[in-house]
Structures are given as structure tokens and as C-alpha cells.
């Protein structure tokens, strides 16, 4: 009689699923780097730019936070080639990873911009005034006084965004990218769906352990940074 759950098959599936981890990590790292850069630009625009640009950024952030990441991925994957094609640019040769990175970057940047803005606003106004009183320029005050403190406030939320992007990367399979979940689906298809449960439990374990490692690393980074800055841990 066939058992309900084949533990041995599940354990054998874990290394196979892990083979796709580099693709997931590539999506994660690039989406976070570009997301931080774009998020910083959005934060500055929303706080310092003319009202018209601030309103435009507000609409963008609202849209990205109010629509599912899968819908955003489809909009980029199917819509961007059409849009660029109207401008005379052919992107048929682009790797699918490029579209996924663009989609996750745009989505992540919206959340990170709010994280950065709230972290900046969390710094007391007296810090700005104190920096100016000793002759610092606005940029010097930001670089030496405001940014280090704001970063300490933002790290936990940046860590949360890291986990969200890592898990959202599973959506990339919907456009044909073989990341962790995509690899699990291919393993399942190779067995004609006979071991679906075991394969997806294996994938869940890989995601779970990976997220615990990322969370542990973020917590260690936060504590180390706060100790370095002389802040309470």
C-alpha cells in the first residue's frame, strides 16, 4: 500500500530544489540594490520636489502598494515590450530575468521609499538644527548626522522588504524563469504529479530556512550597526 507521504523522496528533492537558489538570489540582490536606489530617489522627490512631482510619486507609490506583485510582473513582461516598441526599441532579445528584476524593483522601491521617508522623519528636528549651528551644510548634516541615525531606524523594515522580495521571487516562474518554485514545479512535472506534496514541502522547507538565514543576518547587521553607532541595542 502506497504511503500518504514519502519522506525519503521529499528529502531527495531538497537538493534538487536548491539548485535553483542562485537564480532566486540574483533576483533578490539586484531587486534590492535597484530598489534602494530608486526608493531613495522617490523619497527625496516626495519630500523636496515641487508639488506636482510629489503628487506623481504619491500616485505611483499608491498604485504599486495597491496592486498584486503578479499583476505588476505581467504588466512589465507584456506591456514594456509594447511600450518600447512604439518608441522604436526592440526588446525581444531581453532575458526574462530582466523583466522580473524591473518588476520587483519597481514594486520594492515603492515600499522602501515609505520606509526611508518614515526613518528620516523619525529623526528629531533638533538634530538638523544642531548640525547647522556648528556650521555644517545641509549635505554634511545629512551624511554625518541624519543618515546614520535614519539607517538604524530603517534596517528592520529593509529586512522585512528583503524577505518579501525573496518570497515574491517565486512569481517569476509565471513568465518562465526557473527559480526555487519553478524548479519544484519542474520536479513535480517530471514525476507526472505523483509526488506533488513531497516536492512542495521540500520547496517550503528551502524557503523557510532561507528566510530564517536572511532574518538572522539582518538582525546581526542591525545590532552590529547600532553598537558601532553607540546606539541602544
C-alpha positions as CSV (number, residue, x, y, z in Angstrom):
1,X,0.0,0.0,0.0
2,X,1.4,3.4,-1.0
3,X,2.2,5.7,1.9
4,X,0.5,9.1,2.2
5,X,3.8,10.9,2.4
6,X,7.1,9.8,1.0
7,X,9.7,11.4,3.4
8,X,12.7,10.0,1.5
9,X,11.5,11.5,-1.8
10,X,10.9,14.8,-0.1
11,X,14.5,14.8,1.4
12,X,15.9,13.8,-2.0
13,X,14.0,16.7,-3.6
14,X,15.5,19.4,-1.4
15,X,19.0,19.4,-3.0
16,X,17.3,19.5,-6.4
17,X,15.2,22.5,-5.5
18,X,18.3,24.2,-4.0
19,X,19.9,24.0,-7.5
20,X,17.7,27.0,-8.5
21,X,18.7,29.1,-5.4
22,X,21.3,31.1,-7.4
23,X,18.6,32.5,-9.7
24,X,16.4,33.4,-6.7
25,X,19.3,35.1,-5.0
26,X,20.2,37.0,-8.2
27,X,16.6,38.3,-8.4
28,X,16.7,39.2,-4.7
29,X,20.1,41.0,-4.7
30,X,19.5,43.1,-7.9
31,X,15.9,43.9,-7.0
32,X,17.1,45.2,-3.6
33,X,20.0,47.2,-4.9
34,X,18.0,48.9,-7.6
35,X,15.0,49.2,-5.3
36,X,17.1,51.0,-2.7
37,X,18.4,53.4,-5.3
38,X,15.0,54.1,-6.8
39,X,13.4,54.2,-3.3
40,X,15.9,56.9,-2.2
41,X,15.1,58.9,-5.3
42,X,11.3,58.6,-4.7
43,X,11.8,59.6,-1.0
44,X,13.7,62.7,-2.0
45,X,11.1,63.6,-4.7
46,X,8.2,63.2,-2.3
47,X,9.8,65.4,0.3
48,X,11.8,68.0,-1.6
49,X,10.5,68.2,-5.2
50,X,7.7,70.6,-6.4
51,X,4.2,69.6,-5.5
52,X,3.4,68.2,-9.0
53,X,6.2,65.7,-8.8
54,X,5.3,64.9,-5.2
55,X,1.7,64.1,-6.3
56,X,3.0,61.9,-9.2
57,X,5.2,59.9,-6.8
58,X,2.3,59.6,-4.4
59,X,0.2,58.1,-7.2
60,X,3.0,55.7,-8.2
61,X,3.6,54.5,-4.6
62,X,-0.2,54.1,-4.1
63,X,-0.5,52.0,-7.3
64,X,2.4,49.8,-6.5
65,X,1.3,49.1,-3.0
66,X,-2.3,48.6,-4.0
67,X,-1.8,46.1,-6.8
68,X,-0.6,42.4,-6.6
69,X,3.0,41.8,-7.5
70,X,1.9,39.1,-10.0
71,X,-0.2,41.7,-11.9
72,X,2.8,44.1,-11.9
73,X,5.0,41.4,-13.2
74,X,2.6,40.7,-16.1
75,X,2.2,44.4,-16.8
76,X,6.0,44.7,-17.2
77,X,6.5,41.5,-19.1
78,X,3.7,42.0,-21.6
79,X,3.4,45.8,-21.5
80,X,7.0,47.1,-21.5
81,X,7.9,45.5,-24.9
82,X,4.8,47.0,-26.5
83,X,5.6,50.4,-25.0
84,X,9.2,50.4,-26.0
85,X,8.2,49.0,-29.4
86,X,6.1,52.1,-30.0
87,X,9.3,54.1,-29.4
88,X,11.3,52.1,-31.9
89,X,13.1,49.9,-29.4
90,X,13.1,46.1,-29.8
91,X,13.5,44.2,-26.6
92,X,12.6,40.7,-27.9
93,X,16.1,39.5,-27.1
94,X,16.0,40.6,-23.5
95,X,16.3,37.8,-20.9
96,X,13.2,37.2,-18.9
97,X,15.2,37.9,-15.8
98,X,15.5,41.5,-16.9
99,X,11.7,41.9,-16.9
100,X,11.4,40.2,-13.5
101,X,14.1,42.4,-12.0
102,X,12.4,45.5,-13.3
103,X,9.0,44.5,-11.9
104,X,10.4,43.6,-8.5
105,X,12.5,46.7,-8.4
106,X,9.6,49.0,-9.1
107,X,7.4,47.2,-6.6
108,X,10.1,47.1,-3.9
109,X,11.1,50.7,-4.4
110,X,7.6,51.9,-3.5
111,X,7.7,50.2,-0.1
112,X,11.3,51.2,0.5
113,X,10.5,54.8,-0.2
114,X,8.0,54.9,2.6
115,X,10.5,53.1,4.9
116,X,13.1,55.7,4.1
117,X,10.7,58.6,4.5
118,X,9.5,57.4,7.9
119,X,13.0,56.8,9.1
120,X,14.1,60.3,8.0
121,X,11.1,61.9,9.7
122,X,11.8,59.9,12.9
123,X,15.0,61.9,13.5
124,X,14.2,64.9,15.8
125,X,14.3,68.4,14.2
126,X,16.9,69.4,16.8
127,X,19.4,67.2,15.1
128,X,19.1,69.2,12.0
129,X,19.4,72.5,13.9
130,X,22.4,71.3,15.9
131,X,24.2,70.4,12.7
132,X,23.5,73.8,11.2
133,X,24.6,75.5,14.4
134,X,28.1,74.1,14.1
135,X,28.4,75.3,10.5
136,X,27.6,72.1,8.6
137,X,26.0,72.4,5.2
138,X,22.7,70.6,4.5
139,X,24.6,67.8,2.7
140,X,27.2,67.4,5.5
141,X,24.4,67.3,8.1
142,X,22.6,64.6,6.2
143,X,25.7,62.5,5.6
144,X,27.2,62.7,9.0
145,X,24.3,63.2,11.4
146,X,20.9,62.4,9.8
147,X,21.6,59.4,7.5
148,X,23.5,57.2,10.1
149,X,20.6,57.6,12.6
150,X,17.9,57.1,9.9
151,X,19.6,54.0,8.7
152,X,19.5,52.5,12.1
153,X,15.7,53.1,12.2
154,X,15.2,51.8,8.7
155,X,17.2,48.5,8.9
156,X,14.4,46.4,10.4
157,X,12.0,47.4,7.7
158,X,14.5,47.0,5.0
159,X,15.0,43.5,6.3
160,X,11.3,42.9,6.0
161,X,11.4,44.1,2.4
162,X,14.2,41.6,1.8
163,X,12.1,38.7,3.0
164,X,9.1,39.9,0.9
165,X,11.2,40.2,-2.3
166,X,12.7,36.8,-1.6
167,X,9.3,35.2,-1.4
168,X,7.8,37.2,-4.2
169,X,10.6,35.9,-6.5
170,X,8.5,32.7,-6.7
171,X,6.2,34.6,-9.0
172,X,8.9,34.7,-11.7
173,X,8.1,31.2,-12.7
174,X,4.8,32.5,-14.2
175,X,6.9,34.0,-17.0
176,X,9.1,31.0,-17.4
177,X,12.0,31.7,-15.0
178,X,13.2,28.6,-13.2
179,X,13.8,29.8,-9.6
180,X,13.1,27.8,-6.5
181,X,9.4,27.3,-7.0
182,X,9.9,26.9,-10.7
183,X,12.4,24.1,-10.1
184,X,9.9,22.4,-7.7
185,X,7.2,22.5,-10.4
186,X,9.6,21.0,-12.9
187,X,10.5,18.2,-10.5
188,X,6.8,17.6,-9.9
189,X,6.0,17.6,-13.6
190,X,8.8,15.1,-14.2
191,X,7.1,12.7,-11.9
192,X,3.7,13.4,-13.6
193,X,2.4,15.0,-10.4
194,X,2.7,11.7,-8.4
195,X,4.8,13.4,-5.6
196,X,3.3,16.9,-5.6
197,X,3.0,17.2,-1.9
198,X,6.6,15.9,-1.2
199,X,8.1,18.3,-3.7
200,X,6.3,21.4,-2.5
201,X,7.0,20.5,1.1
202,X,10.7,20.4,0.1
203,X,10.3,23.8,-1.6
204,X,8.6,25.2,1.5
205,X,11.5,24.0,3.7
206,X,14.1,25.6,1.4
207,X,12.1,28.9,1.5
208,X,11.7,28.7,5.3
209,X,15.3,28.0,6.1
210,X,16.5,30.7,3.6
211,X,14.2,33.3,5.2
212,X,15.5,32.4,8.7
213,X,19.1,32.9,7.5
214,X,18.2,36.2,5.9
215,X,16.3,37.3,9.0
216,X,19.2,36.3,11.3
217,X,21.7,38.1,9.1
218,X,19.6,41.3,9.1
219,X,19.3,41.1,12.9
220,X,23.0,40.7,13.3
221,X,23.6,43.6,10.9
222,X,21.2,45.8,12.9
223,X,22.8,45.0,16.3
224,X,26.4,45.5,14.9
225,X,25.5,48.8,13.3
226,X,23.8,50.1,16.4
227,X,26.8,49.1,18.5
228,X,29.1,50.9,16.1
229,X,27.0,54.0,16.2
230,X,26.8,53.9,20.0
231,X,23.0,53.4,19.9
232,X,21.0,51.2,22.3
233,X,20.6,47.6,21.2
